[in-house]
Structure formats: C-alpha cells, structure tokens
Amino acid sequence: MNAPATSRRPTSRPAARLAALLIPLGIAATPLPSFADLPTLEDPSRGTGSGIMQTLQNYGYDIVLLIALLVVASMFVGVCYHAYTRYAEIHTGRATWGQFGLTVAVGAILLVVGIWLLTKATGVL
C-alpha cells in the first residue's frame, strides 16, 4: 500500500530573504572614494591680463561676443522663417516668386548689415 503523500511546504525565512535583498543594495549604496579634481577655468580669448580687473574685462569681452553671436543667429533664424512662410504663400497663391526673391534679398542684406554692425560694436570694446 502506498503511504499517504505528505505535503511539505518549504520553510520560508523572511529574515534571510530580506538580508539577501539588502546586502547588494547596501554594497551598491556605499560611497566610494573619488579623487577627481575640479576642472580648470579657461583663460579668456584675450588672455588673463596683468590684473584681476583686466582679466574680468577680457571675460566680459568674451561674453559680449557670445551675445553678438546669439543675436546674429536669431536674425538668421528670423530671415529663414520669413522666407519659408513667403515660400508657403506662393503655393497657396497669396504671393509670387518675385516677392519671395525680394524677401530673400532683403533678408540677406539685413544679415550682412547686422553682422557688420555687431563686428564694429565689439571692436569698440
């Protein structure tokens, strides 16, 4: 005769399972020593100068040049956007190719004048 089958449940140890989960987490969260240095500050394009005031003026010059570059870039985006909208109006019949050409020509002239003026303005610094 067969003996009745006894069902054995595996005994669960919650503390052991918790420890098995927390040990890798604790190892991962442990801070490791780092020996990185702070990055060095680059010198301005005109050099460091002879004193702190001249160095700050040279950094200011670089900031003004960056702002001038952003102004020219925004002018270029504006001219391109206006030319694109004029081009779209050609296909709907509200504008002609002559108006599109005039828009592109005037935009190019405005860009050249803007770049020239900003170059003169940064030369004053």
Residue frames relative to the residue before (quaternion, step in Angstrom):
aa qw qx qy qz dx dy dz
M 1.0000 0.0000 0.0000 0.0000 0.00 0.00 0.00
N 0.4529 -0.6822 0.5105 0.2623 3.39 -1.14 0.68
A 0.4268 -0.6769 0.5399 0.2610 3.46 -1.10 0.82
P 0.5521 -0.6126 0.4317 0.3654 3.54 -1.00 0.69
A 0.4653 -0.6820 0.4970 0.2672 3.52 -0.98 0.89
T 0.1856 -0.7688 0.6020 0.1101 3.48 -0.82 0.97
S 0.3021 -0.7492 0.5614 0.1797 3.49 -0.86 0.89
R 0.1309 -0.7805 0.6094 0.0477 3.47 -0.76 1.11
R 0.2378 -0.7462 0.6044 0.1458 3.50 -0.78 0.97
P 0.4615 -0.6537 0.4986 0.3332 3.52 -0.96 0.74
T 0.4374 -0.6902 0.5046 0.2789 3.50 -0.91 0.86
S 0.2401 -0.7743 0.5712 0.1286 3.53 -0.82 0.95
R 0.1646 -0.7692 0.6122 0.0797 3.49 -0.95 0.90
P 0.2737 -0.8009 0.5064 0.1646 3.59 -0.12 1.20
A 0.6351 0.5315 -0.3482 0.4391 3.57 0.99 -0.67
A 0.6559 0.5030 -0.3136 0.4674 3.58 1.00 -0.77
R 0.6535 0.5003 -0.3149 0.4727 3.58 0.98 -0.78
L 0.6473 0.5152 -0.3180 0.4630 3.55 0.97 -0.82
A 0.6532 0.5012 -0.3111 0.4747 3.56 0.99 -0.81
A 0.6436 0.5216 -0.3258 0.4556 3.59 1.00 -0.76
L 0.6750 0.4640 -0.2955 0.4917 3.59 1.13 -0.53
L 0.7282 0.4656 -0.2510 0.4358 3.57 0.92 -0.86
I 0.5858 0.5940 -0.3858 0.3939 3.62 1.05 -0.55
P 0.6872 0.4382 -0.3201 0.4830 3.69 0.76 -0.80
L 0.6236 0.5329 -0.3429 0.4578 3.58 1.08 -0.70
G 0.6564 0.5071 -0.3075 0.4664 3.58 1.00 -0.78
I 0.6420 0.5075 -0.3237 0.4749 3.57 1.02 -0.73
A 0.6705 0.4981 -0.2995 0.4612 3.58 0.97 -0.84
A 0.7124 0.4588 -0.2640 0.4608 3.59 1.05 -0.70
T 0.5050 0.6510 -0.4315 0.3674 3.59 1.22 -0.15
P 0.3922 -0.7303 0.4991 0.2524 3.58 -0.70 0.99
L 0.2656 -0.7490 0.5901 0.1426 3.51 -1.05 0.83
P 0.5154 -0.6359 0.4520 0.3545 3.60 -0.98 0.61
S 0.1221 -0.7787 0.6120 0.0650 3.53 -0.98 0.85
F 0.2095 -0.7948 0.5643 0.0775 3.51 -1.02 0.86
A 0.3054 0.7660 -0.5087 0.2472 3.56 1.06 0.73
D 0.3236 -0.7228 0.5780 0.1968 3.53 -1.16 0.69
L 0.5614 -0.5662 0.4694 0.3794 3.53 -1.22 0.38
P 0.5167 -0.6301 0.4604 0.3522 3.59 -1.04 0.63
T 0.4563 -0.6784 0.5016 0.2828 3.53 -1.13 0.63
L 0.4794 -0.6605 0.5038 0.2830 3.54 -1.13 0.72
E 0.4095 -0.7163 0.5067 0.2500 3.55 -0.84 0.95
D 0.5136 -0.6259 0.4909 0.3217 3.52 -1.18 0.62
P 0.5573 -0.5906 0.4456 0.3770 3.61 -1.11 0.51
S 0.6732 -0.5270 0.3369 0.3944 3.56 -1.24 0.42
R 0.6990 0.4441 -0.2740 0.4890 3.60 1.11 -0.54
G 0.6156 -0.5417 0.3552 0.4488 3.59 1.23 0.01
T 0.6438 -0.5554 0.3682 0.3763 3.55 -1.27 0.21
G 0.4033 -0.7214 0.4801 0.2941 3.59 1.07 -0.51
S 0.6276 -0.5678 0.3961 0.3560 3.53 -1.34 -0.04
G 0.8026 0.1111 -0.0665 0.5823 3.60 1.20 -0.21
I 0.7146 -0.4503 0.3158 0.4324 3.54 -1.33 0.07
M 0.6441 0.5285 -0.3368 0.4387 3.61 0.97 -0.75
Q 0.6721 0.4785 -0.3047 0.4758 3.58 0.93 -0.83
T 0.6194 0.5280 -0.3423 0.4695 3.59 1.06 -0.66
L 0.6569 0.4932 -0.3080 0.4799 3.61 0.96 -0.82
Q 0.6246 0.5223 -0.3385 0.4717 3.60 1.04 -0.72
N 0.6588 0.5006 -0.3132 0.4661 3.58 0.99 -0.79
Y 0.6264 0.4976 -0.3391 0.4950 3.60 1.06 -0.64
G 0.6267 0.5321 -0.3316 0.4627 3.60 1.02 -0.75
Y 0.6182 0.5362 -0.3377 0.4651 3.56 1.04 -0.76
D 0.6603 0.4986 -0.3120 0.4670 3.59 0.93 -0.85
I 0.6382 0.5193 -0.3283 0.4639 3.60 1.03 -0.75
V 0.6482 0.5060 -0.3187 0.4713 3.60 0.97 -0.82
L 0.6352 0.5191 -0.3328 0.4651 3.60 1.01 -0.75
L 0.6450 0.5148 -0.3206 0.4650 3.58 1.02 -0.77
I 0.6446 0.5053 -0.3188 0.4770 3.57 0.99 -0.80
A 0.6353 0.5179 -0.3301 0.4682 3.61 0.99 -0.80
L 0.6374 0.5174 -0.3277 0.4675 3.59 1.01 -0.76
L 0.6538 0.5021 -0.3148 0.4705 3.58 1.00 -0.77
V 0.6216 0.5323 -0.3418 0.4620 3.61 1.06 -0.72
V 0.6702 0.4839 -0.3012 0.4753 3.59 0.90 -0.89
A 0.6418 0.5168 -0.3302 0.4606 3.59 0.98 -0.78
S 0.6645 0.4822 -0.3142 0.4767 3.61 0.96 -0.75
M 0.6039 0.5334 -0.3580 0.4719 3.59 1.10 -0.63
F 0.6535 0.5164 -0.3128 0.4566 3.57 0.94 -0.87
V 0.6507 0.4993 -0.3149 0.4776 3.59 0.96 -0.84
G 0.6502 0.5207 -0.3189 0.4521 3.60 0.98 -0.79
V 0.6543 0.4923 -0.3157 0.4794 3.59 0.95 -0.83
C 0.6546 0.5061 -0.3188 0.4623 3.60 0.93 -0.83
Y 0.6502 0.5115 -0.3225 0.4601 3.58 0.95 -0.81
H 0.6693 0.4919 -0.3075 0.4643 3.57 0.90 -0.88
A 0.6457 0.5050 -0.3229 0.4731 3.60 0.98 -0.78
Y 0.6467 0.5158 -0.3276 0.4565 3.60 1.00 -0.77
T 0.6628 0.4860 -0.3207 0.4708 3.60 0.94 -0.81
R 0.6236 0.5170 -0.3448 0.4742 3.61 1.06 -0.67
Y 0.6316 0.5258 -0.3240 0.4686 3.59 1.05 -0.79
A 0.6498 0.5032 -0.3198 0.4714 3.61 1.01 -0.77
E 0.6379 0.5296 -0.3303 0.4511 3.58 1.08 -0.68
I 0.5551 0.5930 -0.3970 0.4273 3.60 1.16 -0.47
H 0.7108 0.4726 -0.2626 0.4500 3.56 0.90 -0.92
T 0.6743 0.4408 -0.3069 0.5068 3.58 1.19 -0.35
G 0.5411 -0.6560 0.3808 0.3631 3.58 1.27 -0.08
R 0.5484 0.6310 -0.4025 0.3728 3.62 1.18 0.16
A 0.7721 0.2098 -0.1358 0.5842 3.63 1.25 -0.21
T 0.3601 -0.7155 0.5562 0.2215 3.55 -1.30 0.35
W 0.6641 -0.4922 0.3804 0.4147 3.52 -1.34 0.21
G 0.5969 0.5621 -0.3587 0.4462 3.60 1.10 -0.57
Q 0.6547 0.4934 -0.3128 0.4797 3.57 0.98 -0.80
F 0.6216 0.5336 -0.3338 0.4663 3.57 1.08 -0.73
G 0.6627 0.5020 -0.2997 0.4679 3.59 0.93 -0.90
L 0.6422 0.5148 -0.3165 0.4716 3.56 1.02 -0.79
T 0.6315 0.5325 -0.3253 0.4603 3.57 1.02 -0.79
V 0.6752 0.4835 -0.2930 0.4737 3.59 0.90 -0.92
A 0.6647 0.5064 -0.3125 0.4519 3.61 0.93 -0.86
V 0.6735 0.4746 -0.2994 0.4811 3.59 0.87 -0.88
G 0.6332 0.5276 -0.3287 0.4611 3.59 1.02 -0.73
A 0.6513 0.5028 -0.3166 0.4719 3.58 0.97 -0.81
I 0.6425 0.5102 -0.3235 0.4715 3.59 0.99 -0.80
L 0.6486 0.5146 -0.3178 0.4621 3.58 0.97 -0.83
L 0.6380 0.5196 -0.3261 0.4654 3.58 1.02 -0.74
V 0.6618 0.5003 -0.3099 0.4644 3.57 0.90 -0.89
V 0.6648 0.4885 -0.3032 0.4769 3.59 0.93 -0.87
G 0.6492 0.5199 -0.3179 0.4551 3.59 0.96 -0.80
I 0.6582 0.4908 -0.3088 0.4801 3.58 0.94 -0.84
W 0.6485 0.5188 -0.3201 0.4560 3.59 0.97 -0.84
L 0.6715 0.4960 -0.3005 0.4612 3.59 0.91 -0.90
L 0.6812 0.4768 -0.3036 0.4652 3.60 0.91 -0.83
T 0.6083 0.5353 -0.3519 0.4687 3.58 1.14 -0.58
K 0.6455 0.4979 -0.3100 0.4892 3.58 1.02 -0.81
A 0.6657 0.5145 -0.3128 0.4409 3.59 0.93 -0.84
T 0.6797 0.4561 -0.3003 0.4896 3.59 0.97 -0.72
G 0.5844 0.5710 -0.3672 0.4446 3.59 1.19 -0.43
V 0.5891 0.5754 -0.3625 0.4365 3.57 1.16 -0.55
L 0.6233 0.5490 -0.3422 0.4393 3.57 1.07 -0.69
